[in-house]
Each structure stands twice: as C-alpha cells, then as structure tokens.
C-alpha cells in the first residue's frame, strides 16, 4: 500500500533530497495521517458513547489529537519548504521542528484531559454496554495504527524526517494503548467490575503523557542546538580524511537550520610546505564534494602543519597520546614550538568534550608534567577549547 501511494502521488525515482519532492512526501504522510485518524476517531467515539466506555472514548480523543498532529506536521512541511529570503537567508526548514514541538504540546494537553476524565470514571464507575462492534472497532484500530506506524517510518527513512519518526513512534504507542483498552473492555464485560474502565482510561492517559513528554524532549533538542549525531560526524571525518594530503582536522561545527539546511565549518590540517594554491584547490574540492554528494554547505579553514621538523612531529604525537591516556575524549591541535634562551614554549589547543566534569587544573598539571618528561625546558602554553561535535572513538 505504501509503495502504491508513493507511485500514485509522488512518482517513481524521485530524488527525496530535492526540497519540492521532500515536501510532497511530507504532504502525503500528513494527509494519510489525517484521514486515518479522523476515521478512527469517529468510529471509536461513536462506539465509546454507545457503550458508555470512557476508555474507548479516551482512545478516540487520542486519535483526534493524532489527526491534529498530522495537520500541524502538514503545515510544518508546507512552511518549511519556503525558499530563503532577505530576512531568513538560511531558509525556513526549522518550521518542521516547530511543528513537531506543537504536536508534542497537543499530545500533552490531550493526555491531561484524559487523565482528568479517567480519574472521574474511577470515582464514579458505570457498567458498559458490551457489544461485538466495540471489539471490532478496536481490532481494526490496532491494525490501522500498525500500518500507519510502518508507513510513517518508511517515509521518515526516505526523507530523513525526525518529525515523521516521532509520528511513527506515536502510532506504535497507540497500538499499545488501544490493546489495553481492548483488554479493559473484555474484562469489564465479563467481570462486571465497572471501575476497570476508569482505571484503564487513566493508564492510557498516563501512557499518552509519558509518550508526549519523550517526544517533547526530542522536538526541543534541535531547536536548542543539539550535538550532531555520531553518524554525521563520522561521515564528515571519513570524507575529509579520504584526501591523501589531509593530515587531520579539528573544530568541526555543524549548524542545523532544519532538514536539508545543514551548514558546517571545519579546520583541515595540510602540510605547511605545500604550495598555497595547491592547498586552496584541495579545500575547494572538499567543499564542493560535500555540497554535491551530501547537500551540506561546508566552510573549510586551512591549518598549515609543519611536517619537516621531526621534533614538532614527535612532540605532537607524544602529547596527543598522553591526553588520550588521561581521557579518551580529549584531543589536541595547532601545536607549535617557540624556542627561547631559558625555555621552549610548547603552544597548542586542548579540546574537551562539552560535558567534561573533571578538574581542569589537575588535567593541565598532568599534561605539563608529562611534557617535561621529554625535555625539562619545555613549557606548555595551553588553550582549553570545548568540542561542538560527537567524539569518534
């Protein structure tokens, strides 16, 4: 069914990296979600009202919130596809993140209302009017939500959408909550214990709130400026290091302005003895490679590394090894030496993970002590820096 919808409404062999095609995928997911959830809401609400089941009614409103979520997601894709303008040169793709945030708030609001109604049903229980129609609607709902979850996950994988991944997870959660309601309906009908319906409605509400809270945290992360995922960092590092002339890199920063709108900057180390025009050509090739292959705008800064001085090379390797022995998340770069009459300055940057909690003064003493083991005249001049990307170990 998913492949049929894609072929009919989007077409074959369309490039999902193209913003127009990506928006079509998002629109397809949104429209399918709206239709399915509205039909499920109507069926469950009718059955819940006729059978006096608060648990079924609660699950119905959960589907209504999902329909609202799909509308918001649809709007997010539409606004996010707008081209850059004078006030927003990085585009409008973050609208998709904002849409995800609104969806989470809606889920939490529905969850709180369901919790209130469920608790009320516990204190004022009422026996259900059992019917096979209730069971049929719940079973159909589970099957539809299973397919909807797989559908959204498929689309999310094609266009790399965190919003649709969250929607897929929500559909799977709905399967669990509806299954719980199904069990409650059967138990209430056969045990005649009316309070079961209220208890299950409350459990469903708590589950909706828990799910909404988890999705809310995921929606906020990219808006706050989360660390790029390890897979992306590894992809960038592997590509940079695939150039034979590159000695290393550091200070990788990735700025996320929404799906398809990622910008990065990186310092790439090249031999200082290399002709500047050759170095510039390599940098141009790296930037062009990222833009063409990965659709990432990368700005490369050239860092010249002296390779003809064996003492510098030995010292760089030695200190890098020592800091990794102290903590595998540490690294150094831009090491150079400045000889003097009474001592030699060893100047370099020491990079710490963003969540580094250890004593920094103790770390500096360790590095200085280990460096002096090579030469008592070495005096470290260390600049501490924070890393802005995941550590590849």
C-alpha positions as CSV (number, residue, x, y, z in Angstrom):
1,X,0.0,0.0,0.0
2,X,2.8,2.4,0.9
3,X,4.6,1.9,-2.4
4,X,1.3,2.3,-4.3
5,X,0.6,5.6,-2.7
6,X,4.2,6.8,-3.4
7,X,3.9,5.8,-7.0
8,X,0.5,7.4,-7.5
9,X,1.0,10.7,-5.7
10,X,4.8,11.3,-6.0
11,X,6.0,9.2,-8.9
12,X,8.9,6.8,-9.5
13,X,12.6,7.5,-8.9
14,X,12.1,11.0,-7.4
15,X,15.0,12.5,-5.5
16,X,14.0,12.9,-1.9
17,X,16.9,15.3,-1.3
18,X,15.1,17.8,-3.6
19,X,13.1,20.2,-1.3
20,X,10.0,20.1,-3.6
21,X,9.9,16.3,-3.6
22,X,10.6,16.2,0.1
23,X,7.6,18.4,0.7
24,X,5.4,16.1,-1.4
25,X,6.5,13.2,0.8
26,X,5.6,15.2,3.9
27,X,2.3,16.2,2.5
28,X,1.5,12.6,1.6
29,X,2.3,11.5,5.2
30,X,0.2,14.3,6.6
31,X,-2.9,13.6,4.5
32,X,-2.8,9.9,5.2
33,X,-2.5,10.5,8.9
34,X,-5.4,13.0,8.9
35,X,-7.7,10.7,7.0
36,X,-6.9,7.5,9.0
37,X,-7.0,9.2,12.4
38,X,-10.3,11.1,11.7
39,X,-12.0,7.8,10.7
40,X,-10.6,6.1,13.8
41,X,-11.8,8.9,16.0
42,X,-15.3,8.8,14.5
43,X,-15.6,5.1,14.9
44,X,-14.3,4.9,18.5
45,X,-16.2,8.0,19.7
46,X,-19.4,6.5,18.4
47,X,-18.8,3.1,19.9
48,X,-17.5,4.7,23.2
49,X,-20.6,6.8,23.5
50,X,-23.0,3.9,22.8
51,X,-21.2,1.5,25.2
52,X,-20.6,4.2,27.8
53,X,-16.9,3.3,27.8
54,X,-14.6,6.1,29.0
55,X,-11.5,4.0,28.0
56,X,-12.7,3.8,24.3
57,X,-13.7,7.5,24.3
58,X,-10.3,8.4,25.7
59,X,-8.6,6.4,23.0
60,X,-10.9,8.1,20.4
61,X,-9.7,11.6,21.5
62,X,-6.1,10.3,21.4
63,X,-6.8,9.6,17.7
64,X,-8.3,13.1,17.3
65,X,-5.1,14.5,18.7
66,X,-3.1,12.5,16.2
67,X,-5.2,14.0,13.4
68,X,-4.4,17.4,14.7
69,X,-0.7,16.4,14.9
70,X,-0.9,15.4,11.2
71,X,-2.4,18.8,10.3
72,X,0.4,20.6,12.2
73,X,3.0,18.4,10.5
74,X,1.5,19.1,7.1
75,X,1.6,22.8,7.8
76,X,5.2,22.5,9.1
77,X,6.3,20.8,5.8
78,X,4.5,23.5,3.8
79,X,6.1,26.4,5.6
80,X,9.5,24.7,5.8
81,X,9.6,24.4,2.0
82,X,9.6,28.2,1.6
83,X,12.7,29.4,-0.2
84,X,15.3,31.6,1.6
85,X,14.6,35.3,1.7
86,X,16.3,38.5,2.8
87,X,15.3,38.1,6.5
88,X,15.9,34.3,6.5
89,X,18.9,33.5,4.3
90,X,19.2,30.0,5.8
91,X,15.6,29.1,4.7
92,X,12.5,28.2,6.7
93,X,13.1,24.5,7.3
94,X,13.0,24.9,11.1
95,X,9.3,25.3,10.8
96,X,9.3,21.5,10.7
97,X,10.9,21.4,14.1
98,X,8.4,23.9,15.4
99,X,5.6,21.8,14.1
100,X,7.0,18.8,16.0
101,X,7.0,20.9,19.1
102,X,3.4,22.0,18.7
103,X,2.4,18.3,18.1
104,X,4.0,17.4,21.4
105,X,2.2,20.1,23.3
106,X,-1.1,19.0,21.8
107,X,-0.4,15.4,22.9
108,X,0.3,16.5,26.5
109,X,-2.9,18.7,26.6
110,X,-5.0,15.7,25.4
111,X,-3.2,13.5,27.9
112,X,-4.1,15.8,30.8
113,X,-7.7,15.9,29.8
114,X,-7.9,12.2,29.5
115,X,-6.3,11.8,32.9
116,X,-9.0,14.0,34.5
117,X,-11.8,12.1,32.8
118,X,-10.3,8.7,33.7
119,X,-9.9,9.6,37.4
120,X,-13.5,10.9,37.4
121,X,-14.6,7.5,36.0
122,X,-12.8,5.7,38.7
123,X,-14.6,7.6,41.4
124,X,-17.9,7.4,39.5
125,X,-17.9,4.0,37.8
126,X,-20.5,2.9,35.3
127,X,-21.1,-0.5,33.7
128,X,-20.5,-0.7,30.0
129,X,-23.0,-1.9,27.4
130,X,-20.8,-4.6,25.8
131,X,-21.1,-5.3,22.1
132,X,-19.1,-7.0,19.4
133,X,-19.0,-3.8,17.5
134,X,-16.8,-2.3,20.2
135,X,-14.3,-5.2,19.8
136,X,-14.4,-5.0,16.0
137,X,-13.6,-1.2,16.0
138,X,-10.7,-1.7,18.5
139,X,-9.2,-4.5,16.5
140,X,-9.5,-2.5,13.2
141,X,-7.9,0.5,15.0
142,X,-4.9,-1.6,16.1
143,X,-4.4,-2.9,12.6
144,X,-4.7,0.5,11.0
145,X,-2.2,2.0,13.5
146,X,0.3,-0.8,12.9
147,X,0.2,0.0,9.2
148,X,0.3,3.8,9.8
149,X,3.4,3.4,12.0
150,X,5.2,1.4,9.3
151,X,4.0,3.9,6.7
152,X,5.4,6.9,8.6
153,X,8.6,5.1,9.4
154,X,9.1,4.3,5.7
155,X,8.6,8.0,4.7
156,X,10.7,9.2,7.5
157,X,13.6,7.0,6.3
158,X,13.2,8.2,2.8
159,X,13.3,12.0,3.6
160,X,15.2,11.7,7.0
161,X,12.5,13.4,9.0
162,X,12.6,13.4,12.8
163,X,9.0,14.7,12.9
164,X,7.7,11.6,11.0
165,X,9.8,9.3,13.1
166,X,8.1,10.7,16.1
167,X,4.7,10.3,14.4
168,X,5.6,6.7,13.7
169,X,6.6,6.1,17.3
170,X,3.3,7.7,18.4
171,X,1.4,5.2,16.1
172,X,3.2,2.3,17.7
173,X,2.3,3.7,21.2
174,X,-1.4,3.9,20.1
175,X,-1.3,0.2,19.2
176,X,-0.3,-0.5,22.8
177,X,-2.9,1.9,24.4
178,X,-5.7,0.6,22.1
179,X,-4.7,-3.0,23.0
180,X,-5.0,-2.1,26.7
181,X,-8.5,-0.6,26.0
182,X,-9.5,-3.8,24.2
183,X,-8.4,-5.9,27.3
184,X,-10.3,-3.5,29.6
185,X,-13.5,-3.7,27.5
186,X,-13.4,-7.5,27.6
187,X,-12.6,-7.7,31.3
188,X,-15.3,-5.2,32.2
189,X,-17.9,-7.1,30.2
190,X,-17.2,-10.4,31.8
191,X,-16.4,-9.4,35.4
192,X,-19.0,-6.7,35.7
193,X,-16.4,-4.6,37.6
194,X,-17.2,-1.1,36.3
195,X,-14.1,0.5,37.8
196,X,-11.8,-1.3,35.3
197,X,-12.9,1.0,32.6
198,X,-11.8,4.1,34.5
199,X,-8.5,2.5,35.6
200,X,-7.6,1.6,32.1
201,X,-8.6,5.1,30.8
202,X,-6.3,6.6,33.4
203,X,-3.5,4.2,32.4
204,X,-4.0,5.2,28.8
205,X,-3.8,8.9,29.8
206,X,-0.6,8.4,31.7
207,X,0.9,6.5,28.7
208,X,-0.1,9.4,26.4
209,X,1.5,11.9,28.8
210,X,4.7,9.8,29.1
211,X,4.9,9.4,25.3
212,X,4.3,13.2,24.8
213,X,7.0,14.1,27.3
214,X,9.5,11.9,25.4
215,X,8.6,13.3,22.1
216,X,8.7,16.9,23.5
217,X,12.3,16.4,24.6
218,X,13.2,15.1,21.1
219,X,11.5,18.1,19.5
220,X,13.3,20.6,21.6
221,X,16.8,19.3,21.1
222,X,17.3,20.6,17.5
223,X,15.9,23.9,18.4
224,X,18.3,24.2,21.3
225,X,21.2,23.3,19.1
226,X,22.0,19.6,19.8
227,X,25.3,18.0,19.1
228,X,25.3,16.5,15.6
229,X,24.8,12.7,15.6
230,X,27.8,10.5,15.6
231,X,26.9,9.0,12.2
232,X,27.1,12.5,10.5
233,X,30.3,13.4,12.3
234,X,31.9,10.1,11.1
235,X,30.7,10.7,7.6
236,X,32.3,14.2,7.6
237,X,35.5,13.0,9.2
238,X,35.8,10.0,6.8
239,X,35.3,12.2,3.7
240,X,37.8,14.8,4.9
241,X,40.4,12.2,5.7
242,X,39.9,10.4,2.4
243,X,42.0,13.1,0.8
244,X,45.6,11.9,0.8
245,X,47.1,15.3,1.5
246,X,45.0,15.9,4.7
247,X,46.9,15.3,7.9
248,X,43.9,15.8,10.3
249,X,41.1,18.1,11.2
250,X,39.5,19.8,14.3
251,X,36.9,22.4,15.3
252,X,34.1,20.7,13.5
253,X,30.9,22.7,14.0
254,X,27.5,21.7,12.4
255,X,24.6,24.2,12.4
256,X,21.2,22.7,11.8
257,X,18.6,25.1,10.2
258,X,16.2,22.3,9.5
259,X,16.0,19.2,7.4
260,X,18.1,19.8,4.2
261,X,19.5,23.0,5.6
262,X,22.7,22.0,7.4
263,X,25.9,24.1,7.4
264,X,29.3,23.1,8.8
265,X,32.7,24.6,9.4
266,X,35.9,22.6,9.9
267,X,39.6,23.2,10.3
268,X,41.6,20.9,8.0
269,X,45.3,20.3,8.5
270,X,47.6,20.3,5.5
271,X,51.4,20.3,5.2
272,X,52.8,23.9,5.7
273,X,55.3,23.2,3.0
274,X,52.6,22.7,0.4
275,X,52.1,25.4,-2.2
276,X,49.2,27.7,-1.1
277,X,47.4,27.4,-4.4
278,X,47.5,23.6,-4.2
279,X,46.2,23.8,-0.7
280,X,43.4,26.1,-1.8
281,X,42.5,23.8,-4.6
282,X,42.2,20.8,-2.2
283,X,39.9,22.9,0.1
284,X,37.7,23.9,-2.8
285,X,37.4,20.2,-3.8
286,X,36.4,19.2,-0.2
287,X,33.7,21.9,0.0
288,X,32.4,21.0,-3.5
289,X,32.3,17.3,-2.6
290,X,30.2,17.9,0.5
291,X,27.8,20.2,-1.4
292,X,27.4,17.8,-4.4
293,X,27.2,14.5,-2.6
294,X,25.7,15.3,0.8
295,X,23.9,18.7,0.3
296,X,25.9,20.2,3.2
297,X,27.4,23.7,2.9
298,X,30.8,23.2,4.4
299,X,33.3,26.0,5.0
300,X,36.9,24.7,5.3
301,X,39.6,26.6,7.2
302,X,43.2,25.8,6.2
303,X,45.6,25.0,9.1
304,X,49.2,24.6,8.0
305,X,51.1,21.9,9.8
306,X,54.9,21.8,9.8
307,X,56.0,18.4,8.7
308,X,59.7,19.0,8.1
309,X,60.5,19.4,11.8
310,X,60.9,16.0,13.4
311,X,60.9,17.4,16.9
312,X,57.5,19.1,16.4
313,X,56.0,15.9,14.9
314,X,57.4,13.7,17.8
315,X,56.1,16.2,20.4
316,X,52.6,16.4,18.8
317,X,52.3,12.6,18.7
318,X,53.6,12.2,22.3
319,X,51.2,14.8,23.8
320,X,48.2,13.6,21.8
321,X,48.8,10.1,23.1
322,X,49.2,11.2,26.7
323,X,46.0,13.2,26.8
324,X,44.1,10.2,25.3
325,X,45.5,8.0,28.0
326,X,44.2,10.5,30.5
327,X,40.7,10.7,28.9
328,X,39.8,9.1,25.5
329,X,37.6,12.1,24.8
330,X,40.5,14.6,24.8
331,X,42.5,15.8,21.8
332,X,45.0,18.5,20.8
333,X,45.6,20.6,17.7
334,X,47.6,23.5,16.4
335,X,50.8,22.5,18.2
336,X,53.9,24.6,17.6
337,X,57.1,25.4,19.5
338,X,58.8,28.7,20.1
339,X,62.5,28.3,21.3
340,X,63.9,30.7,23.8
341,X,67.1,31.3,25.8
342,X,65.9,29.7,29.0
343,X,63.0,27.6,27.9
344,X,61.0,26.5,24.9
345,X,57.2,27.3,24.7
346,X,55.1,24.4,23.5
347,X,51.9,26.0,22.3
348,X,48.7,24.1,21.5
349,X,44.9,23.8,21.9
350,X,43.5,21.1,24.2
351,X,39.9,20.2,23.3
352,X,37.5,19.0,26.0
353,X,34.1,17.3,25.5
354,X,31.1,19.6,26.1
355,X,30.2,17.6,29.2
356,X,33.7,17.4,30.7
357,X,33.3,17.5,34.5
358,X,36.8,16.6,35.8
359,X,39.2,19.1,37.4
360,X,40.7,21.1,34.6
361,X,43.6,22.4,36.7
362,X,44.6,18.8,37.5
363,X,44.5,18.0,33.8
364,X,46.7,20.9,32.9
365,X,49.2,19.9,35.6
366,X,49.2,16.3,34.2
367,X,49.9,17.5,30.6
368,X,52.7,19.9,31.7
369,X,54.3,17.2,33.9
370,X,54.2,14.6,31.1
371,X,55.6,17.1,28.5
372,X,58.6,17.9,30.8
373,X,59.5,14.3,30.9
374,X,60.6,14.7,27.3
375,X,62.6,17.9,28.0
376,X,62.8,19.8,31.2
377,X,62.9,23.1,29.2
378,X,59.5,22.6,27.6
379,X,56.9,25.0,29.0
380,X,53.3,24.3,27.9
381,X,51.1,27.2,26.9
382,X,47.7,25.5,26.6
383,X,44.4,26.9,25.4
384,X,41.4,24.9,26.6
385,X,38.6,24.6,24.0
386,X,35.2,22.9,24.0
387,X,34.2,20.4,21.4
388,X,31.0,21.0,19.5
389,X,30.6,17.6,17.9
390,X,30.4,14.0,18.9
391,X,33.6,12.2,19.8
392,X,34.5,9.4,17.3
393,X,36.4,6.8,19.3
